[in-house]
Amino acid sequence: MVTRFYVYWESVRTSYWFVPGLMVALSTALAPATVELDRLALARIDRDSPWWIYTGGPEGARAVLATVAGSMITVAVTVFSITIVALSLASAQFGPRLLRNFIRDRSNQVVLGAFVSTFTYCLLVLRTVRERDGVQFVPGIGVAVGIALALVSLGVLIYFIHHVAVSIQADHVILSVSQELHEAIDRLWPAAASRGKNEAETDEQSLLPADFEERSVPIKAEACGYLAAIDDAGLLAVAAEQDLLIRALHRPGQFVVSGEALTRVLSPRPLDESNVDAIRGAFLIESQRTPFQDVEFAVDQLVEVAVRALSPGVNDPFTAIACVDRLGEALCRLAQRATPSPICYDESNHLRVVLYPAAFGAVADAAFNQIRQYGRSSAAVMIRLLETLTVIADRAHRQHDLRALERHSQLVFEAANRGLPDEADRQDAAERYQAINQLLESKR
């Protein structure tokens, strides 16, 4: 349940409407509050009132509020148009999957919310200005607050123009995706801990009964989509309560087809429909991938930027190298974190849930395979790949991590030998390959 809440909360929090909607709700509450404050202070507002309180007549108050409201909605439309143009440029240059990062940009959301909420506030205060039968009411404090909001919105507009110009730059986009990748690593992998050179590698399959496949029953998906998250706590609770042994067959980020087995369950008795629904409900399937439990999603975003930069139509190895650097930084962080255990025991120390194991090698494959395949003719990219693998290997300690790095270094070196036409470039690649081999040999 907690996992499902976090997934939905992350989806709402990163949507383009949530922050503006919240700001409009606050302005809707602020308007009657300032008007009521004006009513309470009406007897005290005279020529000796503070300078910031509006003391003009009803016509002037209406003109001020109408002008501010009209200009705010006009600027809001302009801001929305600029945002659409920025999204179009980003989609063409960096790929459509990067649009999510622009939409979830909190600055863009606050800017739109500032203009829309100021418009809403002025509109609500405007309706309280009246003059009838010689009795008039001018919310001086309300008008003053509206003018203050207009001045703040002017500053927000200046900031927005600067922010858009910066946010569509390649380095800024790469940094933003890299930060999201680091957040995913910090969320899914435990904090840094000491490493042993001969750290044991757990074989999850060996912990299951020998006849698990024959005796277990599959729980199939009722919808197709990407597995966004697995509620492991919910699975463990159901398994402990019903004396089950559950093995997950997919990891977050993988695509699931309707009718495909999500998990296999070993039960001493036939499963009833409520238990099946509870197990199936622990697997959250969405229409698109999210980085909540899917580290490879953020990796794929960086890889997409790099691959597009290496295309013949763009031919921008500098952007690709920047992506390789950020991927290397993330894998260095990952190599120094304790691998999360895919094995879950109940309070009686009985094995209950075996999740799809998270693997350093899978993340390394996602990070380097496509860049190697598309960049094999770029000497700068291939050499930087070998240099980055050397940096990661220097920080890696687990033997299966080192084997994954050894395999990638060999693949990159072989691709460089086939793809680089100049002997000098191949020689540079050979020197880097020799350096990483020596480092890996010293860690065995």
VENDASUL-V95943 format. One record per run of one state. SS is the DSSP state (helix for helix, strand for strand, loop for the rest). FROM is the first residue (numbers start at 1). LEN is the number of residues. If there is no record, write none. Layout:
BEGIN
ss	from	len
SS	FROM	LEN
SS	FROM	LEN
END
This chain:
BEGIN
ss	from	len
loop	1	1
helix	2	12
loop	14	4
helix	18	23
loop	41	1
helix	42	3
loop	45	13
helix	58	37
loop	95	1
helix	96	8
loop	104	2
helix	106	21
loop	127	3
strand	130	3
loop	133	2
strand	135	3
loop	138	2
helix	140	28
loop	168	2
helix	170	19
loop	189	3
strand	192	1
loop	193	11
helix	204	4
loop	208	4
helix	212	4
loop	216	1
strand	217	4
loop	221	4
strand	225	6
loop	231	1
helix	232	11
loop	243	1
strand	244	5
loop	249	6
strand	255	2
loop	257	4
strand	261	7
loop	268	5
helix	273	9
loop	282	1
strand	283	4
loop	287	8
helix	295	15
loop	310	7
helix	317	19
loop	336	1
strand	337	1
loop	338	5
strand	343	3
loop	346	5
strand	351	4
loop	355	5
helix	360	15
loop	375	4
helix	379	17
loop	396	3
helix	399	21
loop	420	3
helix	423	20
loop	443	2
END
